[in-house]
Amino acid sequence: MVEDERDGDERPMTPEESLALIATQSERTRREIGPNPAVLLSIWGLVWLFGFGLIYVSAPPTALMPLWVAAVLTVVGFAGAMTYSAIYGIRSSRGVHGPSRLVGAMYGWSWMIAFGGLTVVNTALIRLGIDADLIPLLWSGTALMLTGLMYLAGGMLWQSKLQYGLGVWIIACGAASVLAGGPYNFLVLSVAGGGGFLVASLVFLVRAR
């Protein structure tokens, strides 16, 4: 009789409760098996913060360490971040089929195509005799503008206000770095650029939780 009374007390879930349960389980599964964008953003934030920060403190008048040492450490950091980004992209597309997979693949290739073209253009300008003092500003300004535009595109594709806002911030940092001039452009990239990635990572983590 007790079992019959317990069975009678249970009621079927409403459609709203069923949808809420499905959404909760889906989100839990995504967190357990999927990559975490907060980790990706924090990695890039730390690379920008310490990489460009090392270059700034190694440049005159500070010159706290040899410039080539700072350059090597920065290159290694960026290479590691790009490797993780590639792994992140592969994991993100795992199990995804149809138009979403195609959009993700096209967006990923767009980064390489865009930066490949940017490298050709900037290298050609340097060979044409651009002033040596302007070369760091050329690379930092154009690279950040392109990065910001790619984040804007990603924000529009996936309707992510956070990603779109990060793109706006990176473009602003690129403009500010050129206006600041060398070597202060590296300070802008380190503090404002790297800090922007870290703040975005924190916001994404808080919103996800």
Residue pairs with C-beta under 8 A, 6 or more apart in sequence:
13 21
31 208
34 91
34 92
35 88
35 91
35 92
37 201
37 204
38 201
38 202
38 204
38 205
38 208
39 201
40 84
40 85
40 88
40 201
41 166
41 197
41 198
41 200
41 201
41 204
42 197
42 198
42 201
43 80
43 81
43 84
44 81
44 85
44 194
44 197
45 194
45 195
45 196
45 197
45 198
45 200
45 201
46 194
46 198
47 74
47 77
47 78
47 80
47 81
47 194
48 189
48 190
48 193
48 194
48 197
49 190
49 191
49 194
49 195
49 198
50 73
50 77
50 190
50 194
51 73
51 74
51 77
51 78
51 190
52 74
52 186
52 187
52 189
52 190
52 193
52 194
53 186
53 187
53 190
53 191
53 194
54 65
54 70
54 73
54 74
55 67
55 70
55 71
55 74
55 183
55 186
56 62
56 183
56 184
56 186
56 187
56 190
57 63
57 64
57 65
57 70
58 64
58 65
58 66
58 67
58 69
58 70
59 67
59 182
59 183
59 186
60 183
89 104
89 108
92 104
93 101
93 104
93 105
96 104
103 157
107 153
107 154
107 157
110 150
110 153
111 150
114 146
114 150
115 143
115 146
118 142
118 143
118 146
121 142
122 138
122 139
122 142
125 138
126 135
126 138
130 138
133 182
136 182
136 183
136 185
136 186
137 177
137 178
137 181
137 182
137 185
140 174
140 177
140 178
140 185
140 186
140 189
141 174
141 175
141 177
141 178
142 174
143 174
144 170
144 171
144 173
144 174
144 177
144 189
144 193
145 171
145 174
145 175
147 167
147 170
147 174
148 167
148 168
148 169
148 170
148 171
148 172
148 173
148 174
149 167
149 171
150 167
151 163
151 164
151 166
151 167
151 170
152 164
152 167
152 168
152 171
153 167
154 160
154 163
154 164
154 167
155 161
155 162
155 163
155 164
155 165
155 166
155 167
156 164
162 200
162 203
162 204
162 207
165 200
166 196
166 197
166 200
169 192
169 196
169 200
170 193
170 196
173 188
173 189
173 192
173 193
173 196
176 188
176 192
177 185
177 186
177 188
177 189
177 193
178 185
180 187
180 188
